[in-house]
């Protein structure tokens, strides 16, 4: 049995390496921001991706510093909300009231000095 009976071989151009991320093929786009803030670049890239007519099977994900920034923001919001909850619980325990801590916490932003 010969190989030509099973398949035909031909030379063609193709990628030298196929990278994968989460069991899917990936394309890495690297950019030099040159003084542009990272969050501004991420929002601009999201606008460009939204303007593209990609099939449903395609997905764009950020990795590296952009992913770390998004995770840090999410963790900061969770920590901030938990701190508000704990402050309310401590004030409610000290004043033995559910309404006084609310008035105190609502007055806190007024104490911030403006430039």
C-alpha positions as CSV (number, residue, x, y, z in Angstrom):
1,X,0.0,0.0,0.0
2,X,1.4,3.4,-0.9
3,X,0.8,6.8,0.8
4,X,-0.5,8.3,-2.4
5,X,-3.5,5.9,-2.2
6,X,-4.6,7.4,1.1
7,X,-3.7,11.1,0.8
8,X,-2.2,13.7,-1.5
9,X,0.6,15.9,-0.2
10,X,1.2,19.5,-1.2
11,X,3.3,22.3,0.1
12,X,1.6,25.5,1.3
13,X,2.4,28.4,3.6
14,X,1.1,28.4,7.1
15,X,1.9,29.5,10.6
16,X,5.0,28.1,12.2
17,X,3.4,27.9,15.6
18,X,-0.3,27.8,16.7
19,X,-0.8,29.2,20.2
20,X,-3.7,28.2,22.5
21,X,-5.5,29.8,25.5
22,X,-8.3,28.0,27.3
23,X,-8.3,25.2,24.7
24,X,-8.9,27.7,21.9
25,X,-6.6,29.1,19.3
26,X,-5.4,32.6,20.1
27,X,-3.9,35.5,18.4
28,X,-1.8,37.9,20.5
29,X,-1.8,41.6,19.8
30,X,0.9,43.6,21.6
31,X,0.9,47.4,21.7
32,X,3.2,50.1,22.9
33,X,0.9,52.7,24.5
34,X,3.4,55.7,24.5
35,X,1.9,57.7,27.3
36,X,-1.8,56.6,26.8
37,X,-3.3,55.4,30.1
38,X,-4.1,51.7,30.2
39,X,-7.8,52.1,30.9
40,X,-8.2,54.5,28.0
41,X,-6.5,52.0,25.6
42,X,-8.7,49.2,26.9
43,X,-11.9,51.1,26.3
44,X,-10.7,52.1,22.8
45,X,-9.9,48.5,21.9
46,X,-13.3,47.4,23.2
47,X,-14.9,50.0,21.0
48,X,-12.9,48.7,18.0
49,X,-13.8,45.1,18.8
50,X,-17.5,46.0,19.2
51,X,-17.4,47.6,15.7
52,X,-16.1,44.4,14.1
53,X,-18.6,41.9,12.8
54,X,-17.1,38.8,14.4
55,X,-18.8,35.4,14.3
56,X,-20.3,34.1,17.5
57,X,-17.5,31.6,17.9
58,X,-14.9,34.3,18.2
59,X,-14.1,35.9,21.6
60,X,-11.8,38.7,22.6
61,X,-10.1,38.6,26.0
62,X,-7.6,40.8,27.7
63,X,-4.6,39.3,29.4
64,X,-1.6,40.7,31.2
65,X,-1.7,44.1,32.8
66,X,-5.2,44.8,31.4
67,X,-6.6,41.7,33.1
68,X,-4.8,42.5,36.3
69,X,-6.3,46.0,36.3
70,X,-9.8,44.7,35.8
71,X,-9.4,42.2,38.7
72,X,-7.9,44.9,40.9
73,X,-10.9,47.2,40.2
74,X,-13.3,44.4,41.0
75,X,-11.5,43.5,44.2
76,X,-11.4,47.2,45.2
77,X,-15.2,47.6,44.8
78,X,-15.8,44.4,46.9
79,X,-13.5,45.7,49.6
80,X,-15.1,49.1,49.6
81,X,-18.6,47.7,49.9
82,X,-17.6,45.3,52.7
83,X,-15.9,48.2,54.5
84,X,-19.2,50.2,54.3
85,X,-21.1,47.3,55.6
86,X,-18.7,46.7,58.5
87,X,-18.7,50.4,59.4
88,X,-22.5,50.4,59.5
89,X,-22.5,47.3,61.7
90,X,-20.0,48.8,64.2
91,X,-21.9,52.1,64.3
92,X,-25.3,50.3,64.7
93,X,-23.9,48.3,67.6
94,X,-22.4,51.4,69.3
95,X,-25.5,53.7,68.9
96,X,-28.0,50.8,69.3
97,X,-29.9,52.2,66.4
98,X,-30.4,51.4,62.7
99,X,-31.0,54.9,61.5
100,X,-28.2,56.9,63.2
101,X,-25.3,55.0,61.3
102,X,-27.0,55.9,58.0
103,X,-27.0,59.6,58.8
104,X,-23.4,59.5,59.9
105,X,-22.2,57.5,56.8
106,X,-24.2,59.9,54.5
107,X,-22.4,62.9,56.1
108,X,-18.9,61.5,55.5
109,X,-18.6,62.6,51.8
110,X,-19.3,66.2,52.9
111,X,-16.2,66.1,55.1
112,X,-13.8,65.7,52.1
113,X,-11.9,68.9,51.4
114,X,-12.1,70.2,47.9
115,X,-9.0,71.7,46.2
